[in-house]
Amino acid sequence: MASQPRIIAGGCAAAALATAARFIVSPAIATATSTVVGLKGNLLVITIMQAALPQAIVPFVFAREYNVHPGILSTAVSFGMLISLPITLGYYIVLGLIIK
């Protein structure tokens, strides 16, 4: 990832879209599928929290290997790690208020 020529590869719009997809769409899909399966209470909260955690480096390795937008994924991984703490805390506080 350090070999990328720019910190925000692919532009700010692509970085914002990748970040939104990771931290908004992923927990929404986890919530929907967990509700269909029948998870409730703490198990539902744990599932949503895990979906809100940042992605690891492995997806970037695969993107680089197969040359499928490695720059955009590099940016998503880097910024995802930076903003994951406030977002995860926000999910934890909101879910603590909603689900008991």
Backbone as XML, in Angstrom:
<?xml version="1.0"?>
<chain id="A" units="angstrom">
  <residue number="1" name="MET">
    <atom name="N" x="0.821" y="-1.184" z="0.000"/>
    <atom name="CA" x="0.000" y="0.000" z="0.000"/>
    <atom name="C" x="0.868" y="1.252" z="0.000"/>
  </residue>
  <residue number="2" name="ALA">
    <atom name="N" x="2.041" y="1.161" z="0.580"/>
    <atom name="CA" x="2.926" y="2.321" z="0.631"/>
    <atom name="C" x="3.499" y="2.657" z="-0.737"/>
  </residue>
  <residue number="3" name="SER">
    <atom name="N" x="3.420" y="1.753" z="-1.685"/>
    <atom name="CA" x="3.960" y="2.014" z="-3.009"/>
    <atom name="C" x="2.992" y="2.808" z="-3.893"/>
  </residue>
  <residue number="4" name="GLN">
    <atom name="N" x="1.811" y="3.130" z="-3.376"/>
    <atom name="CA" x="0.853" y="3.909" z="-4.154"/>
    <atom name="C" x="1.394" y="5.322" z="-4.352"/>
  </residue>
  <residue number="5" name="PRO">
    <atom name="N" x="1.250" y="5.906" z="-5.538"/>
    <atom name="CA" x="1.789" y="7.245" z="-5.790"/>
    <atom name="C" x="1.066" y="8.353" z="-5.033"/>
  </residue>
  <residue number="6" name="ARG">
    <atom name="N" x="-0.198" y="8.147" z="-4.705"/>
    <atom name="CA" x="-0.974" y="9.159" z="-3.978"/>
    <atom name="C" x="-1.626" y="8.519" z="-2.769"/>
  </residue>
  <residue number="7" name="ILE">
    <atom name="N" x="-1.882" y="9.330" z="-1.752"/>
    <atom name="CA" x="-2.544" y="8.816" z="-0.551"/>
    <atom name="C" x="-3.983" y="8.461" z="-0.867"/>
  </residue>
  <residue number="8" name="ILE">
    <atom name="N" x="-4.675" y="9.342" z="-1.574"/>
    <atom name="CA" x="-6.058" y="9.074" z="-1.963"/>
    <atom name="C" x="-6.047" y="8.686" z="-3.435"/>
  </residue>
  <residue number="9" name="ALA">
    <atom name="N" x="-5.905" y="7.413" z="-3.697"/>
    <atom name="CA" x="-5.891" y="6.913" z="-5.073"/>
    <atom name="C" x="-7.323" y="6.805" z="-5.585"/>
  </residue>
  <residue number="10" name="GLY">
    <atom name="N" x="-7.553" y="7.277" z="-6.771"/>
    <atom name="CA" x="-8.887" y="7.173" z="-7.362"/>
    <atom name="C" x="-9.759" y="8.368" z="-7.089"/>
  </residue>
  <residue number="11" name="GLY">
    <atom name="N" x="-9.311" y="9.318" z="-6.298"/>
    <atom name="CA" x="-10.081" y="10.525" z="-6.021"/>
    <atom name="C" x="-10.878" y="10.453" z="-4.732"/>
  </residue>
  <residue number="12" name="CYS">
    <atom name="N" x="-11.297" y="11.608" z="-4.291"/>
    <atom name="CA" x="-12.037" y="11.712" z="-3.025"/>
    <atom name="C" x="-13.418" y="11.071" z="-3.107"/>
  </residue>
  <residue number="13" name="ALA">
    <atom name="N" x="-14.050" y="11.149" z="-4.270"/>
    <atom name="CA" x="-15.387" y="10.562" z="-4.417"/>
    <atom name="C" x="-15.333" y="9.043" z="-4.269"/>
  </residue>
  <residue number="14" name="ALA">
    <atom name="N" x="-14.347" y="8.428" z="-4.871"/>
    <atom name="CA" x="-14.215" y="6.970" z="-4.753"/>
    <atom name="C" x="-13.876" y="6.566" z="-3.321"/>
  </residue>
  <residue number="15" name="ALA">
    <atom name="N" x="-13.044" y="7.365" z="-2.656"/>
    <atom name="CA" x="-12.699" y="7.074" z="-1.260"/>
    <atom name="C" x="-13.919" y="7.208" z="-0.361"/>
  </residue>
  <residue number="16" name="ALA">
    <atom name="N" x="-14.719" y="8.237" z="-0.588"/>
    <atom name="CA" x="-15.938" y="8.423" z="0.208"/>
    <atom name="C" x="-16.940" y="7.299" z="-0.039"/>
  </residue>
  <residue number="17" name="LEU">
    <atom name="N" x="-17.065" y="6.883" z="-1.290"/>
    <atom name="CA" x="-17.987" y="5.787" z="-1.616"/>
    <atom name="C" x="-17.539" y="4.476" z="-0.974"/>
  </residue>
  <residue number="18" name="ALA">
    <atom name="N" x="-16.244" y="4.199" z="-1.037"/>
    <atom name="CA" x="-15.725" y="2.969" z="-0.435"/>
    <atom name="C" x="-15.890" y="2.988" z="1.086"/>
  </residue>
  <residue number="19" name="THR">
    <atom name="N" x="-15.667" y="4.144" z="1.699"/>
    <atom name="CA" x="-15.822" y="4.251" z="3.148"/>
    <atom name="C" x="-17.283" y="4.112" z="3.551"/>
  </residue>
  <residue number="20" name="ALA">
    <atom name="N" x="-18.168" y="4.758" z="2.816"/>
    <atom name="CA" x="-19.597" y="4.642" z="3.120"/>
    <atom name="C" x="-20.085" y="3.213" z="2.942"/>
  </residue>
  <residue number="21" name="ALA">
    <atom name="N" x="-19.608" y="2.570" z="1.896"/>
    <atom name="CA" x="-20.012" y="1.184" z="1.670"/>
    <atom name="C" x="-19.545" y="0.292" z="2.812"/>
  </residue>
  <residue number="22" name="ARG">
    <atom name="N" x="-18.370" y="0.551" z="3.309"/>
    <atom name="CA" x="-17.826" y="-0.305" z="4.362"/>
    <atom name="C" x="-18.514" y="-0.077" z="5.696"/>
  </residue>
  <residue number="23" name="PHE">
    <atom name="N" x="-18.761" y="1.159" z="6.059"/>
    <atom name="CA" x="-19.259" y="1.451" z="7.393"/>
    <atom name="C" x="-20.765" y="1.659" z="7.481"/>
  </residue>
  <residue number="24" name="ILE">
    <atom name="N" x="-21.461" y="1.734" z="6.359"/>
    <atom name="CA" x="-22.918" y="1.894" z="6.393"/>
    <atom name="C" x="-23.619" y="0.688" z="5.784"/>
  </residue>
  <residue number="25" name="VAL">
    <atom name="N" x="-23.202" y="0.302" z="4.595"/>
    <atom name="CA" x="-23.882" y="-0.792" z="3.888"/>
    <atom name="C" x="-23.615" y="-2.132" z="4.571"/>
  </residue>
  <residue number="26" name="SER">
    <atom name="N" x="-22.386" y="-2.362" z="4.981"/>
    <atom name="CA" x="-22.045" y="-3.646" z="5.602"/>
    <atom name="C" x="-22.834" y="-3.902" z="6.895"/>
  </residue>
  <residue number="27" name="PRO">
    <atom name="N" x="-22.916" y="-2.949" z="7.836"/>
    <atom name="CA" x="-23.764" y="-3.189" z="9.014"/>
    <atom name="C" x="-25.244" y="-3.317" z="8.664"/>
  </residue>
  <residue number="28" name="ALA">
    <atom name="N" x="-25.689" y="-2.611" z="7.630"/>
    <atom name="CA" x="-27.097" y="-2.731" z="7.233"/>
    <atom name="C" x="-27.402" y="-4.130" z="6.706"/>
  </residue>
  <residue number="29" name="ILE">
    <atom name="N" x="-26.505" y="-4.675" z="5.908"/>
    <atom name="CA" x="-26.695" y="-6.037" z="5.403"/>
    <atom name="C" x="-26.622" y="-7.046" z="6.554"/>
  </residue>
  <residue number="30" name="ALA">
    <atom name="N" x="-25.690" y="-6.829" z="7.473"/>
    <atom name="CA" x="-25.578" y="-7.723" z="8.635"/>
    <atom name="C" x="-26.835" y="-7.665" z="9.491"/>
  </residue>
  <residue number="31" name="THR">
    <atom name="N" x="-27.399" y="-6.480" z="9.651"/>
    <atom name="CA" x="-28.631" y="-6.337" z="10.431"/>
    <atom name="C" x="-29.787" y="-7.068" z="9.760"/>
  </residue>
  <residue number="32" name="ALA">
    <atom name="N" x="-29.923" y="-6.886" z="8.454"/>
    <atom name="CA" x="-31.025" y="-7.529" z="7.733"/>
    <atom name="C" x="-30.915" y="-9.048" z="7.773"/>
  </residue>
  <residue number="33" name="THR">
    <atom name="N" x="-29.740" y="-9.570" z="7.489"/>
    <atom name="CA" x="-29.597" y="-11.031" z="7.476"/>
    <atom name="C" x="-29.697" y="-11.616" z="8.878"/>
  </residue>
  <residue number="34" name="SER">
    <atom name="N" x="-29.199" y="-10.918" z="9.872"/>
    <atom name="CA" x="-29.297" y="-11.420" z="11.248"/>
    <atom name="C" x="-30.739" y="-11.420" z="11.735"/>
  </residue>
  <residue number="35" name="THR">
    <atom name="N" x="-31.495" y="-10.417" z="11.317"/>
    <atom name="CA" x="-32.905" y="-10.371" z="11.697"/>
    <atom name="C" x="-33.678" y="-11.504" z="11.023"/>
  </residue>
  <residue number="36" name="VAL">
    <atom name="N" x="-33.356" y="-11.794" z="9.773"/>
    <atom name="CA" x="-34.018" y="-12.896" z="9.063"/>
    <atom name="C" x="-33.712" y="-14.222" z="9.747"/>
  </residue>
  <residue number="37" name="VAL">
    <atom name="N" x="-32.467" y="-14.392" z="10.180"/>
    <atom name="CA" x="-32.069" y="-15.631" z="10.844"/>
    <atom name="C" x="-32.692" y="-15.734" z="12.232"/>
  </residue>
  <residue number="38" name="GLY">
    <atom name="N" x="-32.964" y="-14.585" z="12.852"/>
    <atom name="CA" x="-33.621" y="-14.602" z="14.149"/>
    <atom name="C" x="-32.731" y="-14.197" z="15.316"/>
  </residue>
  <residue number="39" name="LEU">
    <atom name="N" x="-31.611" y="-13.560" z="15.045"/>
    <atom name="CA" x="-30.750" y="-13.102" z="16.136"/>
    <atom name="C" x="-31.387" y="-11.912" z="16.832"/>
  </residue>
  <residue number="40" name="LYS">
    <atom name="N" x="-31.263" y="-11.884" z="18.160"/>
    <atom name="CA" x="-31.825" y="-10.790" z="18.954"/>
    <atom name="C" x="-30.878" y="-10.460" z="20.085"/>
  </residue>
  <residue number="41" name="GLY">
    <atom name="N" x="-31.056" y="-9.291" z="20.647"/>
    <atom name="CA" x="-30.304" y="-8.896" z="21.834"/>
    <atom name="C" x="-28.811" y="-8.747" z="21.576"/>
  </residue>
  <residue number="42" name="ASN">
    <atom name="N" x="-28.032" y="-9.315" z="22.494"/>
    <atom name="CA" x="-26.574" y="-9.172" z="22.416"/>
    <atom name="C" x="-25.964" y="-9.794" z="21.169"/>
  </residue>
  <residue number="43" name="LEU">
    <atom name="N" x="-26.513" y="-10.908" z="20.709"/>
    <atom name="CA" x="-25.974" y="-11.527" z="19.486"/>
    <atom name="C" x="-26.152" y="-10.625" z="18.273"/>
  </residue>
  <residue number="44" name="LEU">
    <atom name="N" x="-27.272" y="-9.927" z="18.200"/>
    <atom name="CA" x="-27.504" y="-8.992" z="17.105"/>
    <atom name="C" x="-26.529" y="-7.823" z="17.192"/>
  </residue>
  <residue number="45" name="VAL">
    <atom name="N" x="-26.313" y="-7.304" z="18.394"/>
    <atom name="CA" x="-25.375" y="-6.196" z="18.579"/>
    <atom name="C" x="-23.960" y="-6.622" z="18.193"/>
  </residue>
  <residue number="46" name="ILE">
    <atom name="N" x="-23.548" y="-7.795" z="18.609"/>
    <atom name="CA" x="-22.206" y="-8.287" z="18.278"/>
    <atom name="C" x="-22.042" y="-8.439" z="16.770"/>
  </residue>
  <residue number="47" name="THR">
    <atom name="N" x="-23.061" y="-8.939" z="16.097"/>
    <atom name="CA" x="-23.001" y="-9.111" z="14.645"/>
    <atom name="C" x="-22.866" y="-7.763" z="13.938"/>
  </residue>
  <residue number="48" name="ILE">
    <atom name="N" x="-23.636" y="-6.781" z="14.363"/>
    <atom name="CA" x="-23.572" y="-5.455" z="13.752"/>
    <atom name="C" x="-22.221" y="-4.803" z="14.028"/>
  </residue>
  <residue number="49" name="MET">
    <atom name="N" x="-21.704" y="-4.960" z="15.251"/>
    <atom name="CA" x="-20.409" y="-4.376" z="15.595"/>
    <atom name="C" x="-19.286" y="-5.005" z="14.773"/>
  </residue>
  <residue number="50" name="GLN">
    <atom name="N" x="-19.340" y="-6.302" z="14.575"/>
    <atom name="CA" x="-18.308" y="-6.948" z="13.763"/>
    <atom name="C" x="-18.377" y="-6.491" z="12.308"/>
  </residue>
  <residue number="51" name="ALA">
    <atom name="N" x="-19.578" y="-6.254" z="11.811"/>
    <atom name="CA" x="-19.718" y="-5.769" z="10.440"/>
    <atom name="C" x="-19.217" y="-4.332" z="10.298"/>
  </residue>
  <residue number="52" name="ALA">
    <atom name="N" x="-19.221" y="-3.566" z="11.391"/>
    <atom name="CA" x="-18.776" y="-2.177" z="11.353"/>
    <atom name="C" x="-17.269" y="-2.030" z="11.537"/>
  </residue>
  <residue number="53" name="LEU">
    <atom name="N" x="-16.587" y="-3.103" z="11.879"/>
    <atom name="CA" x="-15.136" y="-3.023" z="12.062"/>
    <atom name="C" x="-14.446" y="-2.856" z="10.703"/>
  </residue>
  <residue number="54" name="PRO">
    <atom name="N" x="-13.260" y="-2.250" z="10.704"/>
    <atom name="CA" x="-12.593" y="-2.001" z="9.413"/>
    <atom name="C" x="-12.112" y="-3.292" z="8.759"/>
  </residue>
  <residue number="55" name="GLN">
    <atom name="N" x="-11.953" y="-3.219" z="7.452"/>
    <atom name="CA" x="-11.469" y="-4.383" z="6.721"/>
    <atom name="C" x="-9.965" y="-4.538" z="6.919"/>
  </residue>
  <residue number="56" name="ALA">
    <atom name="N" x="-9.502" y="-5.719" z="6.765"/>
    <atom name="CA" x="-8.081" y="-6.008" z="6.970"/>
    <atom name="C" x="-7.304" y="-5.802" z="5.679"/>
  </residue>
  <residue number="57" name="ILE">
    <atom name="N" x="-6.075" y="-6.169" z="5.699"/>
    <atom name="CA" x="-5.189" y="-5.971" z="4.559"/>
    <atom name="C" x="-5.371" y="-7.052" z="3.482"/>
  </residue>
  <residue number="58" name="VAL">
    <atom name="N" x="-5.980" y="-8.164" z="3.838"/>
    <atom name="CA" x="-6.112" y="-9.282" z="2.894"/>
    <atom name="C" x="-6.880" y="-8.895" z="1.627"/>
  </residue>
  <residue number="59" name="PRO">
    <atom name="N" x="-7.987" y="-8.145" z="1.713"/>
    <atom name="CA" x="-8.648" y="-7.750" z="0.459"/>
    <atom name="C" x="-7.740" y="-6.931" z="-0.461"/>
  </residue>
  <residue number="60" name="PHE">
    <atom name="N" x="-6.873" y="-6.089" z="0.125"/>
    <atom name="CA" x="-5.935" y="-5.321" z="-0.704"/>
    <atom name="C" x="-4.946" y="-6.248" z="-1.406"/>
  </residue>
  <residue number="61" name="VAL">
    <atom name="N" x="-4.487" y="-7.276" z="-0.712"/>
    <atom name="CA" x="-3.539" y="-8.219" z="-1.317"/>
    <atom name="C" x="-4.181" y="-8.900" z="-2.525"/>
  </residue>
  <residue number="62" name="PHE">
    <atom name="N" x="-5.438" y="-9.310" z="-2.379"/>
    <atom name="CA" x="-6.133" y="-9.938" z="-3.505"/>
    <atom name="C" x="-6.366" y="-8.936" z="-4.630"/>
  </residue>
  <residue number="63" name="ALA">
    <atom name="N" x="-6.724" y="-7.702" z="-4.291"/>
    <atom name="CA" x="-6.943" y="-6.687" z="-5.326"/>
    <atom name="C" x="-5.652" y="-6.393" z="-6.079"/>
  </residue>
  <residue number="64" name="ARG">
    <atom name="N" x="-4.548" y="-6.372" z="-5.363"/>
    <atom name="CA" x="-3.250" y="-6.122" z="-6.005"/>
    <atom name="C" x="-2.849" y="-7.321" z="-6.883"/>
  </residue>
  <residue number="65" name="GLU">
    <atom name="N" x="-3.086" y="-8.510" z="-6.379"/>
    <atom name="CA" x="-2.718" y="-9.726" z="-7.119"/>
    <atom name="C" x="-3.478" y="-9.827" z="-8.436"/>
  </residue>
  <residue number="66" name="TYR">
    <atom name="N" x="-4.778" y="-9.531" z="-8.407"/>
    <atom name="CA" x="-5.614" y="-9.665" z="-9.594"/>
    <atom name="C" x="-5.828" y="-8.340" z="-10.323"/>
  </residue>
  <residue number="67" name="ASN">
    <atom name="N" x="-5.171" y="-7.278" z="-9.845"/>
    <atom name="CA" x="-5.214" y="-5.957" z="-10.462"/>
    <atom name="C" x="-6.647" y="-5.450" z="-10.635"/>
  </residue>
  <residue number="68" name="VAL">
    <atom name="N" x="-7.421" y="-5.499" z="-9.554"/>
    <atom name="CA" x="-8.791" y="-5.022" z="-9.553"/>
    <atom name="C" x="-8.890" y="-3.858" z="-8.569"/>
  </residue>
  <residue number="69" name="HIS">
    <atom name="N" x="-8.661" y="-2.660" z="-9.030"/>
    <atom name="CA" x="-8.741" y="-1.426" z="-8.261"/>
    <atom name="C" x="-7.926" y="-1.460" z="-6.965"/>
  </residue>
  <residue number="70" name="PRO">
    <atom name="N" x="-6.652" y="-1.792" z="-7.014"/>
    <atom name="CA" x="-5.869" y="-1.828" z="-5.771"/>
    <atom name="C" x="-5.691" y="-0.455" z="-5.140"/>
  </residue>
  <residue number="71" name="GLY">
    <atom name="N" x="-5.679" y="0.600" z="-5.945"/>
    <atom name="CA" x="-5.520" y="1.947" z="-5.395"/>
    <atom name="C" x="-6.701" y="2.364" z="-4.549"/>
  </residue>
  <residue number="72" name="ILE">
    <atom name="N" x="-7.896" y="2.111" z="-5.052"/>
    <atom name="CA" x="-9.104" y="2.471" z="-4.303"/>
    <atom name="C" x="-9.193" y="1.651" z="-3.024"/>
  </residue>
  <residue number="73" name="LEU">
    <atom name="N" x="-8.876" y="0.380" z="-3.099"/>
    <atom name="CA" x="-8.941" y="-0.460" z="-1.907"/>
    <atom name="C" x="-7.864" y="-0.073" z="-0.903"/>
  </residue>
  <residue number="74" name="SER">
    <atom name="N" x="-6.709" y="0.354" z="-1.391"/>
    <atom name="CA" x="-5.654" y="0.829" z="-0.511"/>
    <atom name="C" x="-6.120" y="2.039" z="0.287"/>
  </residue>
  <residue number="75" name="THR">
    <atom name="N" x="-6.779" y="2.951" z="-0.396"/>
    <atom name="CA" x="-7.320" y="4.133" z="0.281"/>
    <atom name="C" x="-8.395" y="3.740" z="1.280"/>
  </residue>
  <residue number="76" name="ALA">
    <atom name="N" x="-9.263" y="2.818" z="0.898"/>
    <atom name="CA" x="-10.339" y="2.386" z="1.794"/>
    <atom name="C" x="-9.774" y="1.731" z="3.045"/>
  </residue>
  <residue number="77" name="VAL">
    <atom name="N" x="-8.754" y="0.915" z="2.902"/>
    <atom name="CA" x="-8.152" y="0.257" z="4.069"/>
    <atom name="C" x="-7.488" y="1.290" z="4.973"/>
  </residue>
  <residue number="78" name="SER">
    <atom name="N" x="-6.733" y="2.219" z="4.390"/>
    <atom name="CA" x="-6.017" y="3.223" z="5.179"/>
    <atom name="C" x="-6.977" y="4.122" z="5.947"/>
  </residue>
  <residue number="79" name="PHE">
    <atom name="N" x="-7.949" y="4.702" z="5.251"/>
    <atom name="CA" x="-8.886" y="5.576" z="5.929"/>
    <atom name="C" x="-9.844" y="4.814" z="6.830"/>
  </residue>
  <residue number="80" name="GLY">
    <atom name="N" x="-10.153" y="3.584" z="6.476"/>
    <atom name="CA" x="-11.002" y="2.771" z="7.344"/>
    <atom name="C" x="-10.370" y="2.532" z="8.695"/>
  </residue>
  <residue number="81" name="MET">
    <atom name="N" x="-9.072" y="2.304" z="8.703"/>
    <atom name="CA" x="-8.376" y="2.127" z="9.976"/>
    <atom name="C" x="-8.364" y="3.418" z="10.789"/>
  </residue>
  <residue number="82" name="LEU">
    <atom name="N" x="-8.219" y="4.551" z="10.117"/>
    <atom name="CA" x="-8.158" y="5.829" z="10.823"/>
    <atom name="C" x="-9.493" y="6.226" z="11.450"/>
  </residue>
  <residue number="83" name="ILE">
    <atom name="N" x="-10.582" y="5.977" z="10.750"/>
    <atom name="CA" x="-11.873" y="6.435" z="11.259"/>
    <atom name="C" x="-12.693" y="5.335" z="11.925"/>
  </residue>
  <residue number="84" name="SER">
    <atom name="N" x="-12.127" y="4.159" z="12.062"/>
    <atom name="CA" x="-12.913" y="3.047" z="12.605"/>
    <atom name="C" x="-13.252" y="3.226" z="14.084"/>
  </residue>
  <residue number="85" name="LEU">
    <atom name="N" x="-12.375" y="3.802" z="14.870"/>
    <atom name="CA" x="-12.647" y="3.942" z="16.303"/>
    <atom name="C" x="-13.861" y="4.825" z="16.573"/>
  </residue>
  <residue number="86" name="PRO">
    <atom name="N" x="-13.946" y="6.039" z="16.036"/>
    <atom name="CA" x="-15.145" y="6.836" z="16.316"/>
    <atom name="C" x="-16.421" y="6.220" z="15.756"/>
  </residue>
  <residue number="87" name="ILE">
    <atom name="N" x="-16.328" y="5.602" z="14.587"/>
    <atom name="CA" x="-17.526" y="4.998" z="13.997"/>
    <atom name="C" x="-17.979" y="3.798" z="14.818"/>
  </residue>
  <residue number="88" name="THR">
    <atom name="N" x="-17.042" y="2.960" z="15.231"/>
    <atom name="CA" x="-17.395" y="1.790" z="16.035"/>
    <atom name="C" x="-17.966" y="2.209" z="17.385"/>
  </residue>
  <residue number="89" name="LEU">
    <atom name="N" x="-17.389" y="3.228" z="18.004"/>
    <atom name="CA" x="-17.945" y="3.734" z="19.261"/>
    <atom name="C" x="-19.352" y="4.293" z="19.060"/>
  </residue>
  <residue number="90" name="GLY">
    <atom name="N" x="-19.565" y="4.960" z="17.927"/>
    <atom name="CA" x="-20.900" y="5.472" z="17.630"/>
    <atom name="C" x="-21.913" y="4.356" z="17.493"/>
  </residue>
  <residue number="91" name="TYR">
    <atom name="N" x="-21.558" y="3.300" z="16.761"/>
    <atom name="CA" x="-22.452" y="2.148" z="16.650"/>
    <atom name="C" x="-22.716" y="1.530" z="18.026"/>
  </residue>
  <residue number="92" name="TYR">
    <atom name="N" x="-21.681" y="1.417" z="18.834"/>
    <atom name="CA" x="-21.832" y="0.813" z="20.168"/>
    <atom name="C" x="-22.793" y="1.624" z="21.031"/>
  </residue>
  <residue number="93" name="ILE">
    <atom name="N" x="-22.656" y="2.937" z="21.005"/>
    <atom name="CA" x="-23.531" y="3.793" z="21.818"/>
    <atom name="C" x="-24.961" y="3.735" z="21.308"/>
  </residue>
  <residue number="94" name="VAL">
    <atom name="N" x="-25.148" y="3.856" z="20.010"/>
    <atom name="CA" x="-26.503" y="3.829" z="19.439"/>
    <atom name="C" x="-27.169" y="2.488" z="19.674"/>
  </residue>
  <residue number="95" name="LEU">
    <atom name="N" x="-26.428" y="1.384" z="19.440"/>
    <atom name="CA" x="-27.024" y="0.063" z="19.648"/>
    <atom name="C" x="-27.300" y="-0.193" z="21.129"/>
  </residue>
  <residue number="96" name="GLY">
    <atom name="N" x="-26.489" y="0.358" z="21.999"/>
    <atom name="CA" x="-26.737" y="0.221" z="23.438"/>
    <atom name="C" x="-28.017" y="0.930" z="23.863"/>
  </residue>
  <residue number="97" name="LEU">
    <atom name="N" x="-28.340" y="2.021" z="23.192"/>
    <atom name="CA" x="-29.560" y="2.749" z="23.504"/>
    <atom name="C" x="-30.793" y="2.090" z="22.909"/>
  </residue>
  <residue number="98" name="ILE">
    <atom name="N" x="-30.629" y="1.491" z="21.731"/>
    <atom name="CA" x="-31.781" y="0.914" z="21.028"/>
    <atom name="C" x="-32.081" y="-0.507" z="21.510"/>
  </residue>
  <residue number="99" name="ILE">
    <atom name="N" x="-31.062" y="-1.357" z="21.561"/>
    <atom name="CA" x="-31.264" y="-2.767" z="21.870"/>
    <atom name="C" x="-30.807" y="-3.036" z="23.302"/>
  </residue>
  <residue number="100" name="LYS">
    <atom name="N" x="-31.687" y="-3.552" z="24.087"/>
    <atom name="CA" x="-31.328" y="-3.878" z="25.476"/>
    <atom name="C" x="-31.626" y="-5.306" z="25.777"/>
  </residue>
</chain>
